[in-house]
Amino acid sequence: MKKQLIVYGSQYGSTKRYAERLAEMTGMLVVEYTKAKNVGDYDRVVYMGGIFAGGVLGLKKTAAKMNPRQELVIATVGVTDPQESAYFESIRQSIKAQLPEGLYNEDNVFHLRGAIDYSHLSFGHNLMMKMFHSMMLKKPEAELTADAKAMLETYGKQVDFVDFNALQPIADLLKE
């Protein structure tokens, strides 16, 4: 049986909720990426991270502690609908660029929908979102990316798209 670990990077809590629920479903140990010390001791690492500016929070630091013999499963968490394939293709390319050679496996990349509450954003994130929102309002609808559309739909609101049922394909993979 493979020795497995769930590592997560969560800024505002959605990813942590998913990671803790996946740990309940699988019986795996779960740890926040800044506290993950012995990542190299595991056969399989599940990395769950929030999407920020096209990158995955903490993924690069965690992957740096791994070796090519390990299996890496990645689940990103963001407000954009996972059905938006063009957006997630660019996220997958970004992920691939962040990883050492040998760790990326297209079949082991998942996307989960998270939550956002503008009243809890840091000053910097709030300012960044305000500027992004202003820029997107000036663009024609046809030029908006899936990420931009999601941001415009949720701007200034508290929305929660977390769906624990979306974890089932990951849990199934981990049972193999």
C-alpha positions in Angstrom: 0.0 0.0 0.0 1.3 3.4 -0.9 2.3 5.9 1.8 0.2 9.0 1.0 0.0 12.6 2.2 -2.3 15.6 1.6 -0.6 19.0 1.5 -2.5 22.2 1.0 -2.0 25.9 0.4 -5.0 27.9 1.4 -5.2 31.7 1.7 -8.9 32.2 2.7 -10.1 28.7 3.7 -11.7 26.9 0.7 -8.7 24.8 0.0 -8.3 23.9 3.6 -11.9 22.7 3.8 -11.4 20.5 0.7 -8.1 19.1 2.1 -9.7 18.3 5.4 -12.7 16.7 3.8 -10.5 14.6 1.5 -8.5 13.5 4.6 -11.8 12.3 6.2 -12.8 10.4 3.0 -9.4 8.7 2.7 -7.9 8.5 6.2 -4.8 10.3 4.9 -2.7 12.7 6.9 -3.2 16.3 6.0 -0.8 19.2 6.5 -0.5 22.9 5.5 2.4 23.4 3.0 4.4 25.6 5.3 4.5 22.9 7.9 5.2 20.0 5.5 8.6 18.7 6.4 9.1 15.1 5.2 7.3 15.3 1.8 10.0 13.2 0.2 9.1 10.2 2.5 5.8 9.6 0.8 5.0 7.5 -2.3 2.1 9.8 -3.3 1.5 13.4 -2.4 -1.8 15.1 -3.0 -1.2 18.9 -3.4 -4.3 21.1 -3.0 -3.8 24.8 -3.6 -5.7 28.0 -4.2 -5.2 29.7 -7.6 -3.6 33.1 -7.3 -2.5 35.1 -10.4 -2.3 32.0 -12.5 -0.2 30.1 -10.0 -1.0 27.6 -7.3 -0.3 28.7 -3.8 2.6 26.8 -2.3 2.9 24.2 -5.1 6.4 25.2 -6.2 7.8 25.0 -2.6 6.2 21.6 -2.0 7.3 20.2 -5.3 10.9 21.3 -4.6 10.9 18.8 -1.7 9.9 15.9 -3.9 11.7 13.6 -6.3 10.7 12.1 -9.7 10.0 8.7 -8.2 7.0 10.1 -6.2 3.5 10.5 -7.6 2.0 14.0 -7.4 -1.7 14.6 -7.6 -2.8 18.2 -7.9 -6.1 19.8 -7.1 -6.5 23.6 -7.8 -9.2 25.6 -6.1 -10.6 28.8 -7.5 -13.9 30.6 -8.2 -13.8 29.8 -12.0 -16.1 27.0 -13.1 -13.9 23.9 -13.8 -15.9 23.3 -17.0 -14.1 26.3 -18.5 -11.5 24.2 -20.3 -9.6 27.0 -22.1 -8.9 28.7 -18.7 -7.8 25.5 -17.1 -5.5 24.6 -20.0 -3.5 27.8 -19.2 -3.5 26.9 -15.5 -2.2 23.4 -16.4 0.6 24.9 -18.4 1.5 27.2 -15.5 1.5 24.2 -13.1 3.7 22.2 -15.5 6.2 25.2 -15.6 6.3 25.2 -11.7 7.2 21.6 -11.4 10.6 19.7 -11.6 10.7 17.4 -14.6 9.0 14.0 -14.0 6.4 15.2 -11.5 3.7 16.4 -13.8 1.0 14.0 -14.9 -2.0 15.4 -16.8 -4.2 12.6 -15.5 -3.5 13.6 -11.9 -4.6 17.3 -12.2 -8.0 18.3 -10.9 -9.8 21.6 -10.5 -12.3 22.4 -7.8 -14.5 25.4 -7.3 -13.9 27.4 -4.2 -15.4 30.4 -2.4 -14.7 34.1 -2.0 -15.8 36.7 0.5 -14.6 40.2 -0.4 -15.1 41.4 3.2 -12.3 39.0 4.3 -9.8 39.8 1.6 -6.5 41.4 2.6 -6.0 45.0 1.7 -3.6 44.0 -1.1 -5.9 41.4 -2.6 -8.9 43.7 -2.3 -7.0 46.4 -4.2 -5.8 44.0 -6.8 -9.3 42.7 -7.4 -10.7 46.3 -7.6 -8.1 47.2 -10.3 -8.8 44.0 -12.2 -12.5 44.6 -11.9 -12.2 48.1 -13.3 -10.1 46.8 -16.2 -12.5 44.0 -17.1 -15.5 46.4 -17.1 -13.9 48.2 -20.0 -13.4 45.1 -22.1 -16.0 43.9 -24.6 -17.9 40.8 -23.4 -16.4 38.7 -26.3 -12.9 39.4 -25.0 -13.4 38.3 -21.4 -11.8 35.1 -20.2 -13.6 32.6 -18.0 -11.6 33.8 -15.1 -12.6 37.5 -15.8 -16.3 36.5 -16.2 -16.2 34.6 -12.8 -14.6 37.6 -11.1 -17.2 40.0 -12.6 -20.0 37.8 -11.5 -18.8 37.5 -7.9 -17.1 40.9 -7.4 -17.9 42.4 -4.0 -20.0 39.4 -2.9 -19.7 36.5 -0.6 -20.1 33.3 -2.7 -19.4 29.7 -1.8 -19.1 27.1 -4.7 -17.4 24.4 -2.6 -18.8 21.0 -3.6 -17.4 18.1 -1.6 -18.9 15.7 -4.1 -16.2 17.0 -6.6 -13.6 15.2 -4.4 -14.9 11.8 -5.3 -12.7 11.3 -8.5 -9.7 12.2 -6.4 -10.6 9.8 -3.6 -11.2 7.1 -6.3 -7.7 7.7 -7.7 -6.1 7.5 -4.3 -7.7 4.1 -3.7 -5.8 2.7 -6.7 
